[in-house]
Amino acid sequence: MTVTPQRNPFVHEPEVEPQEDPIDDDPILGQRESLRGPKNIQQTLAAEPVEEEEPAAPVAVTNATLWLVGASGGVGTSTLAGLCSENVVDESERKPTWAGRALLVCSTSASSLEAAQQLARKSASGQLPYELVGLVIVHDRPKNRLTKPTLDFARGVARMFPVAMTAPYEPSWREVGVTPQASGTRLKSVLRKIEKIARSGH
């Protein structure tokens, strides 16, 4: 016969915490879940002088002005506009004028492609205050990491526009302190096409 020892009601048994799986390694934090800065870091930063940014130069709108409109955030409109002439304007600097011409820019992420698809439909039904004259799909990852369903969907979205172009994946553009450069024959061809659309409309 097994005798179960009685539990002493006056002694609290320690709680056993379940073991969690090791956290995935991160290139910034390593195996730490988070990183704490020095105490009062916000007050320290607030006390430091902040360099004032120079106001953006006013956009001179002409018949050759072409806006780059992002289907979603972080797709590279400012980078592409910076590689083009002053006729090509990033919409973050100034919203497209009524009935102005615009190129939509999206990435190869599912959400950005879906947003481009919706904007194409809105443009076709006259629900946008500007005219979408084309699409630029910016690759956000190496081409060997794009799945067939993504490529098929991207081609379908591209066919919804009068003209569609693709800008290659440029990992250096995402690095701190790097000034984007027009490198590679495809990117240079895309930039020439954008300039031509700005000048002639097609």
N, CA and C atoms as a LAMMPS dump frame, in Angstrom:
ITEM: TIMESTEP
0
ITEM: NUMBER OF ATOMS
606
ITEM: BOX BOUNDS ff ff ff
-5.0000000000000000e+02 5.0000000000000000e+02
-5.0000000000000000e+02 5.0000000000000000e+02
-5.0000000000000000e+02 5.0000000000000000e+02
ITEM: ATOMS id mol type element x y z
1 1 1 N 0.842 -1.186 0
2 1 2 C 0 0 0
3 1 3 C 0.882 1.243 0
4 2 1 N 0.534 2.202 -0.905
5 2 2 C 1.311 3.427 -1.009
6 2 3 C 0.715 4.49 -0.113
7 3 1 N 1.545 5.11 0.672
8 3 2 C 1.083 6.165 1.577
9 3 3 C 1.482 7.51 0.995
10 4 1 N 0.506 8.36 0.719
11 4 2 C 0.775 9.698 0.184
12 4 3 C 0.998 10.658 1.334
13 5 1 N 2.18 11.274 1.372
14 5 2 C 2.43 12.199 2.485
15 5 3 C 1.461 13.369 2.438
16 6 1 N 0.983 13.742 3.616
17 6 2 C 0.06 14.861 3.676
18 6 3 C 0.793 16.18 3.478
19 7 1 N 0.11 17.09 2.785
20 7 2 C 0.695 18.401 2.491
21 7 3 C 0.502 19.315 3.687
22 8 1 N 1.545 19.983 4.071
23 8 2 C 1.477 20.934 5.175
24 8 3 C 0.793 22.207 4.683
25 9 1 N -0.372 22.568 5.198
26 9 2 C -1.097 23.749 4.704
27 9 3 C -0.391 25.06 4.996
28 10 1 N 0.6 25.039 5.886
29 10 2 C 1.292 26.276 6.256
30 10 3 C 2.562 26.508 5.428
31 11 1 N 2.902 25.569 4.573
32 11 2 C 4.104 25.69 3.728
33 11 3 C 3.667 25.832 2.277
34 12 1 N 4.073 26.933 1.639
35 12 2 C 3.729 27.172 0.232
36 12 3 C 4.767 26.513 -0.667
37 13 1 N 4.294 25.647 -1.527
38 13 2 C 5.205 24.99 -2.464
39 13 3 C 5.567 25.962 -3.588
40 14 1 N 6.823 25.95 -4.009
41 14 2 C 7.237 26.871 -5.089
42 14 3 C 6.52 26.53 -6.401
43 15 1 N 6.133 27.602 -7.111
44 15 2 C 5.478 27.397 -8.407
45 15 3 C 6.509 27 -9.452
46 16 1 N 6.147 26.035 -10.267
47 16 2 C 7.051 25.568 -11.326
48 16 3 C 6.672 26.283 -12.616
49 17 1 N 7.604 27.095 -13.122
50 17 2 C 7.339 27.83 -14.364
51 17 3 C 7.663 26.932 -15.554
52 18 1 N 6.772 26.894 -16.551
53 18 2 C 7.035 26.07 -17.736
54 18 3 C 8.237 26.586 -18.514
55 19 1 N 9.024 25.642 -19.018
56 19 2 C 10.191 26.009 -19.8
57 19 3 C 9.764 26.423 -21.214
58 20 1 N 10.296 27.556 -21.688
59 20 2 C 9.995 28.016 -23.037
60 20 3 C 11.111 27.621 -23.987
61 21 1 N 10.755 27.477 -25.259
62 21 2 C 11.764 27.175 -26.266
63 21 3 C 12.724 28.35 -26.4
64 22 1 N 13.988 28.083 -26.735
65 22 2 C 14.951 29.179 -26.925
66 22 3 C 14.457 30.141 -28.008
67 23 1 N 14.683 31.427 -27.796
68 23 2 C 14.237 32.433 -28.759
69 23 3 C 15.118 32.39 -29.994
70 24 1 N 14.517 32.688 -31.155
71 24 2 C 15.283 32.69 -32.4
72 24 3 C 16.387 33.741 -32.352
73 25 1 N 17.508 33.418 -32.972
74 25 2 C 18.627 34.352 -33.019
75 25 3 C 18.307 35.505 -33.962
76 26 1 N 18.63 36.727 -33.545
77 26 2 C 18.38 37.934 -34.326
78 26 3 C 19.704 38.621 -34.599
79 27 1 N 19.932 39.125 -35.83
80 27 2 C 21.227 39.747 -36.129
81 27 3 C 21.501 41.01 -35.309
82 28 1 N 20.455 41.644 -34.765
83 28 2 C 20.658 42.861 -33.968
84 28 3 C 20.702 42.539 -32.48
85 29 1 N 19.742 41.768 -32.005
86 29 2 C 19.628 41.507 -30.576
87 29 3 C 20.23 40.183 -30.143
88 30 1 N 20.685 39.363 -31.084
89 30 2 C 21.192 38.044 -30.724
90 30 3 C 20.052 37.186 -30.209
91 31 1 N 20.23 36.559 -29.05
92 31 2 C 19.171 35.739 -28.467
93 31 3 C 18.424 36.477 -27.355
94 32 1 N 18.687 37.791 -27.249
95 32 2 C 17.939 38.587 -26.274
96 32 3 C 16.572 38.928 -26.85
97 33 1 N 15.572 38.967 -25.981
98 33 2 C 14.22 39.313 -26.417
99 33 3 C 14.094 40.803 -26.673
100 34 1 N 14.807 41.594 -25.882
101 34 2 C 14.755 43.047 -26.034
102 34 3 C 16.05 43.652 -25.539
103 35 1 N 16.191 44.946 -25.741
104 35 2 C 17.402 45.662 -25.342
105 35 3 C 16.986 46.932 -24.62
106 36 1 N 17.531 47.138 -23.465
107 36 2 C 17.198 48.334 -22.69
108 36 3 C 18.323 49.354 -22.811
109 37 1 N 17.935 50.598 -23.054
110 37 2 C 18.915 51.67 -23.092
111 37 3 C 19.156 52.196 -21.692
112 38 1 N 20.06 53.177 -21.548
113 38 2 C 20.309 53.768 -20.231
114 38 3 C 19.047 54.395 -19.666
115 39 1 N 18.968 54.487 -18.356
116 39 2 C 17.825 55.138 -17.732
117 39 3 C 17.795 56.606 -18.133
118 40 1 N 16.588 57.124 -18.244
119 40 2 C 16.369 58.532 -18.604
120 40 3 C 16.934 58.883 -19.986
121 41 1 N 17.003 57.889 -20.892
122 41 2 C 17.561 58.156 -22.216
123 41 3 C 16.718 59.178 -22.973
124 42 1 N 15.396 59.156 -22.772
125 42 2 C 14.541 60.097 -23.488
126 42 3 C 14.829 61.536 -23.063
127 43 1 N 15.025 61.746 -21.75
128 43 2 C 15.348 63.086 -21.288
129 43 3 C 16.696 63.544 -21.818
130 44 1 N 17.659 62.612 -21.897
131 44 2 C 18.983 62.951 -22.411
132 44 3 C 18.912 63.358 -23.873
133 45 1 N 18.158 62.589 -24.65
134 45 2 C 18.026 62.901 -26.07
135 45 3 C 17.283 64.215 -26.276
136 46 1 N 16.281 64.461 -25.437
137 46 2 C 15.5 65.686 -25.576
138 46 3 C 16.349 66.918 -25.305
139 47 1 N 17.387 66.755 -24.485
140 47 2 C 18.238 67.899 -24.148
141 47 3 C 19.263 68.2 -25.233
142 48 1 N 19.493 67.25 -26.132
143 48 2 C 20.48 67.467 -27.19
144 48 3 C 19.893 68.362 -28.278
145 49 1 N 20.725 69.236 -28.836
146 49 2 C 20.214 70.099 -29.915
147 49 3 C 19.882 69.276 -31.157
148 50 1 N 18.799 69.624 -31.823
149 50 2 C 18.361 68.924 -33.024
150 50 3 C 18.601 69.82 -34.231
151 51 1 N 19.287 69.253 -35.219
152 51 2 C 19.533 70.03 -36.429
153 51 3 C 18.23 70.241 -37.177
154 52 1 N 17.966 71.478 -37.507
155 52 2 C 16.748 71.781 -38.244
156 52 3 C 16.918 71.421 -39.706
157 53 1 N 15.907 70.727 -40.238
158 53 2 C 15.955 70.354 -41.647
159 53 3 C 15.601 71.555 -42.512
160 54 1 N 16.298 71.651 -43.627
161 54 2 C 15.982 72.727 -44.556
162 54 3 C 14.637 72.443 -45.202
163 55 1 N 13.815 73.474 -45.368
164 55 2 C 12.514 73.24 -46.013
165 55 3 C 12.7 72.741 -47.437
166 56 1 N 11.821 71.836 -47.837
167 56 2 C 11.904 71.281 -49.193
168 56 3 C 11.656 72.374 -50.224
169 57 1 N 12.379 72.278 -51.313
170 57 2 C 12.203 73.268 -52.374
171 57 3 C 10.803 73.153 -52.955
172 58 1 N 10.166 74.272 -53.249
173 58 2 C 8.813 74.199 -53.815
174 58 3 C 8.835 73.493 -55.165
175 59 1 N 7.759 72.752 -55.422
176 59 2 C 7.648 72.013 -56.674
177 59 3 C 7.032 72.92 -57.732
178 60 1 N 7.758 73.112 -58.81
179 60 2 C 7.237 73.904 -59.921
180 60 3 C 6.473 72.968 -60.852
181 61 1 N 5.156 73.034 -60.802
182 61 2 C 4.322 72.134 -61.595
183 61 3 C 4.224 72.646 -63.028
184 62 1 N 4.573 71.775 -63.975
185 62 2 C 4.466 72.097 -65.398
186 62 3 C 3.705 70.97 -66.084
187 63 1 N 3.563 71.093 -67.395
188 63 2 C 2.9 70.026 -68.155
189 63 3 C 3.698 68.726 -68.125
190 64 1 N 4.99 68.831 -67.798
191 64 2 C 5.851 67.648 -67.784
192 64 3 C 5.964 67.029 -66.389
193 65 1 N 5.238 67.571 -65.415
194 65 2 C 5.326 67.036 -64.057
195 65 3 C 4.639 65.668 -63.978
196 66 1 N 5.356 64.714 -63.416
197 66 2 C 4.838 63.36 -63.23
198 66 3 C 5.034 62.985 -61.772
199 67 1 N 3.946 62.595 -61.119
200 67 2 C 4.028 62.217 -59.712
201 67 3 C 4.264 60.723 -59.571
202 68 1 N 5.03 60.347 -58.548
203 68 2 C 5.199 58.949 -58.171
204 68 3 C 4.384 58.725 -56.902
205 69 1 N 3.36 57.887 -57.004
206 69 2 C 2.443 57.632 -55.9
207 69 3 C 2.683 56.223 -55.373
208 70 1 N 2.905 56.083 -54.073
209 70 2 C 3.136 54.778 -53.474
210 70 3 C 1.841 54.04 -53.201
211 71 1 N 1.757 52.794 -53.648
212 71 2 C 0.58 51.973 -53.335
213 71 3 C 0.553 51.634 -51.856
214 72 1 N 1.728 51.59 -51.242
215 72 2 C 1.866 51.342 -49.807
216 72 3 C 3.134 52.047 -49.356
217 73 1 N 3.407 51.998 -48.08
218 73 2 C 4.585 52.675 -47.568
219 73 3 C 5.877 51.945 -47.89
220 74 1 N 6.961 52.701 -47.993
221 74 2 C 8.281 52.109 -48.145
222 74 3 C 8.554 51.393 -49.442
223 75 1 N 7.917 51.829 -50.537
224 75 2 C 8.108 51.136 -51.812
225 75 3 C 9.177 51.796 -52.68
226 76 1 N 9.692 52.951 -52.266
227 76 2 C 10.801 53.557 -52.999
228 76 3 C 10.451 54.743 -53.862
229 77 1 N 9.321 55.402 -53.605
230 77 2 C 8.966 56.56 -54.438
231 77 3 C 9.999 57.675 -54.315
232 78 1 N 10.447 57.961 -53.1
233 78 2 C 11.417 59.045 -52.921
234 78 3 C 12.757 58.691 -53.553
235 79 1 N 13.143 57.413 -53.481
236 79 2 C 14.41 56.988 -54.092
237 79 3 C 14.35 57.125 -55.609
238 80 1 N 13.257 56.636 -56.21
239 80 2 C 13.125 56.743 -57.667
240 80 3 C 13.06 58.204 -58.113
241 81 1 N 12.295 59.014 -57.374
242 81 2 C 12.195 60.432 -57.731
243 81 3 C 13.56 61.104 -57.633
244 82 1 N 14.353 60.711 -56.637
245 82 2 C 15.687 61.288 -56.476
246 82 3 C 16.639 60.929 -57.592
247 83 1 N 16.361 59.84 -58.298
248 83 2 C 17.209 59.419 -59.416
249 83 3 C 16.748 60.03 -60.741
250 84 1 N 15.611 60.722 -60.707
251 84 2 C 15.057 61.324 -61.924
252 84 3 C 15.242 62.844 -61.904
253 85 1 N 14.783 63.479 -62.943
254 85 2 C 14.874 64.935 -63.041
255 85 3 C 13.819 65.577 -62.151
256 86 1 N 13.83 66.897 -62.097
257 86 2 C 12.876 67.629 -61.261
258 86 3 C 11.448 67.52 -61.79
259 87 1 N 11.271 66.968 -62.985
260 87 2 C 9.917 66.774 -63.519
261 87 3 C 9.187 65.631 -62.818
262 88 1 N 9.945 64.754 -62.162
263 88 2 C 9.363 63.595 -61.481
264 88 3 C 9.356 63.878 -59.983
265 89 1 N 8.157 63.881 -59.393
266 89 2 C 7.984 64.345 -58.017
267 89 3 C 7.414 63.235 -57.137
268 90 1 N 8.001 63.071 -55.978
269 90 2 C 7.483 62.137 -54.98
270 90 3 C 6.238 62.758 -54.352
271 91 1 N 5.179 61.979 -54.264
272 91 2 C 3.921 62.524 -53.744
273 91 3 C 4.025 62.993 -52.297
274 92 1 N 5.036 62.522 -51.552
275 92 2 C 5.171 62.967 -50.166
276 92 3 C 5.588 64.428 -50.09
277 93 1 N 6.192 64.933 -51.176
278 93 2 C 6.574 66.339 -51.208
279 93 3 C 5.38 67.225 -51.55
280 94 1 N 4.554 66.729 -52.423
281 94 2 C 3.359 67.485 -52.799
282 94 3 C 2.368 66.537 -53.448
283 95 1 N 1.115 66.64 -53.064
284 95 2 C 0.099 65.754 -53.617
285 95 3 C -0.146 66.088 -55.082
286 96 1 N -0.467 65.073 -55.885
287 96 2 C -0.735 65.332 -57.311
288 96 3 C -1.869 66.339 -57.492
289 97 1 N -1.703 67.202 -58.474
290 97 2 C -2.753 68.169 -58.774
291 97 3 C -3.953 67.446 -59.375
292 98 1 N -5.08 68.139 -59.373
293 98 2 C -6.291 67.555 -59.941
294 98 3 C -6.047 67.172 -61.398
295 99 1 N -6.345 65.932 -61.733
296 99 2 C -6.188 65.38 -63.084
297 99 3 C -4.724 65.302 -63.512
298 100 1 N -3.792 65.442 -62.558
299 100 2 C -2.382 65.301 -62.894
300 100 3 C -2.027 63.863 -63.236
301 101 1 N -0.904 63.675 -63.893
302 101 2 C -0.469 62.341 -64.291
303 101 3 C 0.42 61.736 -63.204
304 102 1 N 0.21 60.467 -62.918
305 102 2 C 0.969 59.808 -61.86
306 102 3 C 1.323 58.382 -62.249
307 103 1 N 2.495 57.958 -61.783
308 103 2 C 2.913 56.559 -61.878
309 103 3 C 2.737 55.945 -60.497
310 104 1 N 2.086 54.798 -60.432
311 104 2 C 1.93 54.096 -59.174
312 104 3 C 3.166 53.24 -58.941
313 105 1 N 3.653 53.23 -57.71
314 105 2 C 4.819 52.422 -57.356
315 105 3 C 4.402 51.446 -56.262
316 106 1 N 4.69 50.164 -56.47
317 106 2 C 4.397 49.16 -55.442
318 106 3 C 5.587 48.22 -55.333
319 107 1 N 5.586 47.4 -54.305
320 107 2 C 6.632 46.393 -54.152
321 107 3 C 6.056 45.026 -54.49
322 108 1 N 6.88 43.994 -54.375
323 108 2 C 6.411 42.644 -54.677
324 108 3 C 5.822 41.947 -53.449
325 109 1 N 5.555 42.706 -52.391
326 109 2 C 4.865 42.111 -51.24
327 109 3 C 3.389 41.953 -51.582
328 110 1 N 2.732 40.996 -50.948
329 110 2 C 1.331 40.724 -51.25
330 110 3 C 0.45 41.938 -50.976
331 111 1 N 0.673 42.597 -49.835
332 111 2 C -0.175 43.731 -49.468
333 111 3 C -0.009 44.901 -50.436
334 112 1 N 1.205 45.126 -50.905
335 112 2 C 1.446 46.237 -51.827
336 112 3 C 0.852 45.944 -53.199
337 113 1 N 0.987 44.705 -53.664
338 113 2 C 0.396 44.332 -54.948
339 113 3 C -1.127 44.412 -54.893
340 114 1 N -1.704 43.98 -53.776
341 114 2 C -3.157 44.057 -53.624
342 114 3 C -3.628 45.517 -53.6
343 115 1 N -2.846 46.389 -52.954
344 115 2 C -3.194 47.811 -52.93
345 115 3 C -3.118 48.405 -54.33
346 116 1 N -2.121 47.996 -55.105
347 116 2 C -1.999 48.474 -56.488
348 116 3 C -3.19 48.013 -57.32
349 117 1 N -3.613 46.786 -57.088
350 117 2 C -4.771 46.253 -57.8
351 117 3 C -6.023 47.086 -57.503
352 118 1 N -6.222 47.425 -56.239
353 118 2 C -7.387 48.215 -55.855
354 118 3 C -7.326 49.614 -56.441
355 119 1 N -6.147 50.221 -56.454
356 119 2 C -6.005 51.568 -57.012
357 119 3 C -6.216 51.57 -58.523
358 120 1 N -5.824 50.484 -59.192
359 120 2 C -6.075 50.382 -60.633
360 120 3 C -7.573 50.379 -60.904
361 121 1 N -8.324 49.661 -60.075
362 121 2 C -9.779 49.616 -60.246
363 121 3 C -10.404 50.981 -59.956
364 122 1 N -9.911 51.652 -58.932
365 122 2 C -10.432 52.978 -58.61
366 122 3 C -10.123 53.963 -59.734
367 123 1 N -8.94 53.858 -60.303
368 123 2 C -8.569 54.748 -61.403
369 123 3 C -9.464 54.51 -62.608
370 124 1 N -9.741 53.236 -62.907
371 124 2 C -10.574 52.905 -64.064
372 124 3 C -11.997 53.401 -63.906
373 125 1 N -12.465 53.491 -62.648
374 125 2 C -13.842 53.938 -62.411
375 125 3 C -13.919 55.425 -62.068
376 126 1 N -12.794 56.134 -62.23
377 126 2 C -12.8 57.575 -62.014
378 126 3 C -12.866 58.008 -60.569
379 127 1 N -12.433 57.151 -59.653
380 127 2 C -12.51 57.488 -58.228
381 127 3 C -11.247 58.155 -57.693
382 128 1 N -10.23 58.328 -58.538
383 128 2 C -9.004 58.993 -58.095
384 128 3 C -8.945 60.401 -58.678
385 129 1 N -8.408 61.359 -57.934
386 129 2 C -8.335 62.732 -58.439
387 129 3 C -7.203 62.959 -59.437
388 130 1 N -6.419 61.923 -59.697
389 130 2 C -5.321 62.016 -60.656
390 130 3 C -5.397 60.834 -61.608
391 131 1 N -4.631 60.904 -62.686
392 131 2 C -4.647 59.848 -63.706
393 131 3 C -3.452 58.93 -63.523
394 132 1 N -3.713 57.651 -63.341
395 132 2 C -2.621 56.683 -63.245
396 132 3 C -2.222 56.261 -64.657
397 133 1 N -1.022 56.64 -65.048
398 133 2 C -0.577 56.353 -66.414
399 133 3 C 0.323 55.132 -66.488
400 134 1 N 0.645 54.534 -65.347
401 134 2 C 1.5 53.357 -65.383
402 134 3 C 1.831 52.857 -63.994
403 135 1 N 2.612 51.786 -63.954
404 135 2 C 2.978 51.125 -62.7
405 135 3 C 4.462 50.773 -62.722
406 136 1 N 5.105 50.972 -61.569
407 136 2 C 6.476 50.496 -61.371
408 136 3 C 6.446 49.52 -60.193
409 137 1 N 6.828 48.274 -60.444
410 137 2 C 6.911 47.265 -59.381
411 137 3 C 8.37 47.166 -58.946
412 138 1 N 8.629 47.513 -57.693
413 138 2 C 9.988 47.48 -57.153
414 138 3 C 10.177 46.16 -56.411
415 139 1 N 11.144 45.38 -56.836
416 139 2 C 11.418 44.101 -56.168
417 139 3 C 11.957 44.367 -54.765
418 140 1 N 11.318 43.785 -53.766
419 140 2 C 11.748 43.995 -52.389
420 140 3 C 12.545 42.825 -51.833
421 141 1 N 12.928 41.897 -52.699
422 141 2 C 13.745 40.75 -52.281
423 141 3 C 14.425 40.169 -53.517
424 142 1 N 15.455 39.364 -53.332
425 142 2 C 16.117 38.759 -54.495
426 142 3 C 15.134 37.943 -55.331
427 143 1 N 15.355 37.899 -56.638
428 143 2 C 14.396 37.244 -57.534
429 143 3 C 14.243 35.754 -57.263
430 144 1 N 15.278 35.115 -56.726
431 144 2 C 15.158 33.677 -56.44
432 144 3 C 14.307 33.393 -55.204
433 145 1 N 13.853 34.444 -54.519
434 145 2 C 12.986 34.26 -53.348
435 145 3 C 11.535 34.629 -53.652
436 146 1 N 11.248 34.92 -54.917
437 146 2 C 9.877 35.214 -55.317
438 146 3 C 9.187 33.917 -55.725
439 147 1 N 8.049 33.646 -55.131
440 147 2 C 7.33 32.413 -55.428
441 147 3 C 6.531 32.568 -56.728
442 148 1 N 6.164 31.447 -57.315
443 148 2 C 5.38 31.47 -58.55
444 148 3 C 4.034 32.175 -58.361
445 149 1 N 3.293 31.9 -57.257
446 149 2 C 2.025 32.624 -57.066
447 149 3 C 2.213 34.14 -57.012
448 150 1 N 3.296 34.59 -56.377
449 150 2 C 3.56 36.031 -56.308
450 150 3 C 3.855 36.59 -57.696
451 151 1 N 4.658 35.883 -58.458
452 151 2 C 4.997 36.336 -59.806
453 151 3 C 3.756 36.366 -60.696
454 152 1 N 2.925 35.34 -60.597
455 152 2 C 1.698 35.308 -61.402
456 152 3 C 0.772 36.461 -61.03
457 153 1 N 0.64 36.719 -59.739
458 153 2 C -0.225 37.806 -59.288
459 153 3 C 0.333 39.152 -59.745
460 154 1 N 1.655 39.32 -59.643
461 154 2 C 2.29 40.571 -60.071
462 154 3 C 2.059 40.824 -61.563
463 155 1 N 2.137 39.773 -62.377
464 155 2 C 1.893 39.932 -63.815
465 155 3 C 0.446 40.346 -64.074
466 156 1 N -0.478 39.758 -63.303
467 156 2 C -1.884 40.116 -63.454
468 156 3 C -2.14 41.572 -63.095
469 157 1 N -1.5 42.048 -62.015
470 157 2 C -1.643 43.453 -61.614
471 157 3 C -1.025 44.361 -62.671
472 158 1 N 0.12 43.965 -63.208
473 158 2 C 0.804 44.787 -64.209
474 158 3 C -0.071 45.006 -65.443
475 159 1 N -0.849 43.994 -65.811
476 159 2 C -1.685 44.101 -67.014
477 159 3 C -2.873 45.046 -66.821
478 160 1 N -3.097 45.515 -65.604
479 160 2 C -4.205 46.428 -65.343
480 160 3 C -3.833 47.885 -65.632
481 161 1 N -2.591 48.142 -66.025
482 161 2 C -2.107 49.504 -66.253
483 161 3 C -1.706 49.702 -67.711
484 162 1 N -1.752 50.935 -68.199
485 162 2 C -1.345 51.197 -69.582
486 162 3 C 0.082 50.739 -69.864
487 163 1 N 0.964 50.893 -68.881
488 163 2 C 2.344 50.423 -69.011
489 163 3 C 2.82 50.02 -67.626
490 164 1 N 3.621 48.983 -67.558
491 164 2 C 4.157 48.523 -66.272
492 164 3 C 5.632 48.203 -66.432
493 165 1 N 6.408 48.586 -65.442
494 165 2 C 7.849 48.357 -65.432
495 165 3 C 8.237 47.731 -64.105
496 166 1 N 9.421 47.15 -64.047
497 166 2 C 9.925 46.601 -62.79
498 166 3 C 11.309 47.169 -62.504
499 167 1 N 11.522 47.509 -61.248
500 167 2 C 12.842 47.964 -60.797
501 167 3 C 13.469 46.831 -59.998
502 168 1 N 14.724 46.487 -60.272
503 168 2 C 15.345 45.334 -59.606
504 168 3 C 15.588 45.571 -58.119
505 169 1 N 15.804 44.491 -57.422
506 169 2 C 16.121 44.538 -55.989
507 169 3 C 17.511 45.15 -55.808
508 170 1 N 17.577 46.19 -54.998
509 170 2 C 18.844 46.868 -54.739
510 170 3 C 19.079 46.88 -53.226
511 171 1 N 19.762 45.848 -52.679
512 171 2 C 19.949 45.782 -51.219
513 171 3 C 20.697 46.972 -50.651
514 172 1 N 21.591 47.577 -51.421
515 172 2 C 22.384 48.698 -50.9
516 172 3 C 21.514 49.907 -50.578
517 173 1 N 20.359 50.033 -51.247
518 173 2 C 19.482 51.177 -51.001
519 173 3 C 18.945 51.184 -49.583
520 174 1 N 18.957 50.036 -48.934
521 174 2 C 18.398 49.94 -47.587
522 174 3 C 19.446 50.173 -46.511
523 175 1 N 20.694 50.403 -46.915
524 175 2 C 21.759 50.585 -45.943
525 175 3 C 21.828 52.041 -45.482
526 176 1 N 22.221 52.221 -44.229
527 176 2 C 22.356 53.559 -43.663
528 176 3 C 23.533 54.272 -44.313
529 177 1 N 23.331 55.542 -44.681
530 177 2 C 24.413 56.362 -45.222
531 177 3 C 24.74 56.118 -46.679
532 178 1 N 23.937 55.308 -47.361
533 178 2 C 24.194 55.005 -48.774
534 178 3 C 23.332 55.909 -49.648
535 179 1 N 23.96 56.573 -50.599
536 179 2 C 23.221 57.378 -51.569
537 179 3 C 22.866 56.49 -52.753
538 180 1 N 21.581 56.262 -53.018
539 180 2 C 21.195 55.381 -54.126
540 180 3 C 21.77 55.85 -55.461
541 181 1 N 22.229 54.901 -56.229
542 181 2 C 22.78 55.175 -57.551
543 181 3 C 22.017 54.359 -58.588
544 182 1 N 21.957 54.886 -59.785
545 182 2 C 21.321 54.154 -60.889
546 182 3 C 22.337 53.175 -61.46
547 183 1 N 22.218 51.905 -61.096
548 183 2 C 23.146 50.893 -61.585
549 183 3 C 22.355 49.779 -62.253
550 184 1 N 22.953 49.157 -63.235
551 184 2 C 22.288 48.065 -63.937
552 184 3 C 21.462 48.567 -65.11
553 185 1 N 21.432 47.774 -66.159
554 185 2 C 20.753 48.194 -67.384
555 185 3 C 19.244 48.312 -67.214
556 186 1 N 18.63 47.427 -66.427
557 186 2 C 17.178 47.488 -66.266
558 186 3 C 16.765 48.761 -65.547
559 187 1 N 17.421 49.077 -64.441
560 187 2 C 17.056 50.281 -63.692
561 187 3 C 17.258 51.532 -64.545
562 188 1 N 18.363 51.593 -65.269
563 188 2 C 18.603 52.76 -66.128
564 188 3 C 17.534 52.869 -67.207
565 189 1 N 17.112 51.73 -67.75
566 189 2 C 16.049 51.723 -68.757
567 189 3 C 14.735 52.213 -68.167
568 190 1 N 14.425 51.777 -66.931
569 190 2 C 13.189 52.202 -66.259
570 190 3 C 13.208 53.708 -66.032
571 191 1 N 14.329 54.24 -65.584
572 191 2 C 14.435 55.682 -65.334
573 191 3 C 14.263 56.48 -66.621
574 192 1 N 14.823 55.972 -67.721
575 192 2 C 14.632 56.656 -69.02
576 192 3 C 13.162 56.635 -69.42
577 193 1 N 12.499 55.506 -69.179
578 193 2 C 11.081 55.379 -69.519
579 193 3 C 10.236 56.339 -68.68
580 194 1 N 10.565 56.463 -67.401
581 194 2 C 9.837 57.392 -66.53
582 194 3 C 9.991 58.821 -67.042
583 195 1 N 11.194 59.175 -67.419
584 195 2 C 11.438 60.53 -67.95
585 195 3 C 10.667 60.744 -69.254
586 196 1 N 10.603 59.722 -70.085
587 196 2 C 9.875 59.848 -71.35
588 196 3 C 8.389 60.044 -71.084
589 197 1 N 7.845 59.302 -70.109
590 197 2 C 6.426 59.467 -69.774
591 197 3 C 6.17 60.864 -69.252
592 198 1 N 7.103 61.384 -68.464
593 198 2 C 6.957 62.743 -67.951
594 198 3 C 6.919 63.758 -69.087
595 199 1 N 7.755 63.557 -70.084
596 199 2 C 7.824 64.515 -71.203
597 199 3 C 6.678 64.382 -72.172
598 200 1 N 6.382 63.117 -72.566
599 200 2 C 5.427 62.911 -73.666
600 200 3 C 4.104 62.298 -73.226
601 201 1 N 4.047 61.758 -72.035
602 201 2 C 2.798 61.173 -71.565
603 201 3 C 2.663 59.691 -71.846
604 202 1 N 3.601 59.103 -72.565
605 202 2 C 3.531 57.654 -72.837
606 202 3 C 4.92 57.099 -73.142
